[in-house]
Amino acid sequence: MTFLDTLLQQSPALIIAIPLFAAFLMPLVSRVHSKLRNIFAVVMLSITGCFIGLLATDVLAHGPRIYIFGGKDLTLPLVRILFEVDAISIFMAIITIMLAIIAVIYSWSFMKEQDGLDKYYTLFLLVVTSALGMELTGDIFNFFVFLEISCIASCALIAFWIYEGEALEAAFKYIVISSVGALFVLFAIGIFYAQYNALNIATLANALQYTFLDKIALIILIVVLGMKAGLAPMHMWLPDAYGRAPPSVILIIMSATLASFYGVLRVVFSLYGNVLTTSIRFNFPLHVIIGWVLIALAIVSILIGVIMALIQSDFMRLIGYTAVAEVGYMFLAIGTTIAALGTSYATVALHGGILHVLNDAIDIGLLFLIAGAIYYVTKKRSLDDLGGLARNMKFTTVFFLIGLLAVAGMPPLNGFTSKFLIYESVFQLNPILSIIAILCSILILAVFIKVLYAAFLGPELPELKDVKEAPRSMLLAMGCFAALAIIIGLFPNLFLDTLVKPAADALLNHAQYITTIVGGI
Amino acid sequence: MFTLETGSGFWNPLIWVLIIFIAFLLFYGIRGFGKSIYKKDTEQTKAFLSGNKEPAPEDMHVKASNLYWGFTTSMKSLYTGLRKMHTGNLSDYLLWFIIVLAVLFVVIGVI
């Protein structure tokens, strides 16, 4: 076995271990020098990124890879913690590490004047660890543990600007919502363990009988993970948290939020994949009911998110509501896939939904970084206090224009590609849903045209005369997102063929996920 | 590589970029036929407000809250309902969670 093979074999564990190790080493490194701390954070995340890249090449070429903690082979009873990494897991891990590296680069300048940065980076790396753990684990209890770590670390980060009372309030709301949700998840896990004496997702999926208790567990998992992903009408914590946390923190909380969305995919497609076609009462297959429930919640999210964003004057809250709408688009695609399971357009919808996860991370991430840059140079949150910034912040304005067009789904940027796939497939299920989605996308454009006019255009305000462009590290972070938005927009097939389609296949081919574990015992 | 197929349609961003580029060329071509009569910092550039004095530029900037005033006013009843829903009260956040849980329980669990 070569050194590279050994690294590859250990990579699922190392992807979690490196940021976790770095998190607890951070207070020590911070004592040496602040620059060393910044470099240490980005180096550790880059190493993690290299392992994710290495694992991605293997998983995309050879199918799912498993890692058994403390054991060499799969043996019964399957009580060991087990990671099962397939194409969708690795796709989500790539998004998480991308967000984390860009957020750290942004933090160099943005957080420079702040105190307590050793704690900031420790908590930051813990959230990264937890999001990656949620995405790579093949054990449902382990998923719960990482969910809890994510809740606690994210809560502390949301309250980082503790001198602002509202940040503390947002953090309190977040921890209560998250804890209640996590307890319900634990209850669902208890249901599985009591019935099947197993916690491994593949083993559970293989044994699932779809009893009344399984129905309850399914409902709990969809609702809790949907709430954590920001699905309306349980979205209210999201604009509060996103509106008050530092923008670099928002990026990493976004990765945890997207990990919850991934949780819904894993539960519906992998855990309940075997019983989705089961007919329940009135001869309705289960997948039709679940699909339409998700579609209904998605439409509510899109409408509420967009309509509420239109009246916000706080820039970060405005983006927070837009993020709710974007989550709605993802669920609309997934709902369509599940409702129309087996049709050709269901697969197209899944491609659109998965690509939209990446596009949402890039577009909403870019807009939050721009909002942060404006706050950094003006110390103002309200759009009512801004105007004429394009004169002094030329690069930021260009990045905002890219973010505006991308998030509104305007061609030829990345947002259009995924929304195009979603519109076309949803239209085949129900044209009215597609029309609502397109109209709401136009409203998103209107929301950000308002921001463009209010903050960047108009006359130069006397109090903002001396405003300067954002520091280089912040521009670099914004530039990375803007470049990705353009590249994905111009070359969508590059990402669809290499990452999105294998991820969609991994979800649809749930038998492979199960047999990788069950067949190996 | 550049054409995205959806089964029922297709999208090629490069064609779109090319069309936009040609449109810009046409725009500049047509612009070239115009006459340059604009003179900066003359009476020509001042706004005519029926003889009234022109306010300071910063006073004329329409604030974000006032943009889309017509839309938000015409949708007042919708916004009143949505504002009532977004109380900012944590108990209400949990109430919505319970409501969705209950609805899904009826739809998936009981039916």
Interface residues (C-beta under 8 A of the other chain):
Chain A: F172 K173 V176 I177 V180 G181 F212 K215 I216 L218 I219 I220 I222 V223 G226 M227 P233 M234 M236 W237 D240 I280 R281 F282 L286 I289 I290 V293 L297 I304 I307 M308 L310 I311 S313 S344 Y345 V348 S382 L383 D384 L386 G387 G388 P411 P412 F416 T417 F420 L421 E424 S425 Q428 A446 K450 V451 Y453 A454 A455 G458 P459 E460 L461 P462 G489 L490 F491 P492 N493 L494 L496
Chain B: M1 F2 T3 L4 T6 G7 S8 G9 W11 P13 L14 W16 V17 P57 E58 M60 H61 V62 K63 A64 S65 L67 Y68 F71 T72 M75 L78 Y79 L82 M85 H86 G88 L90 D92 Y93 L94 W96 F97 I99 V100 L101 L104 F105 V107 I108 G109 I111
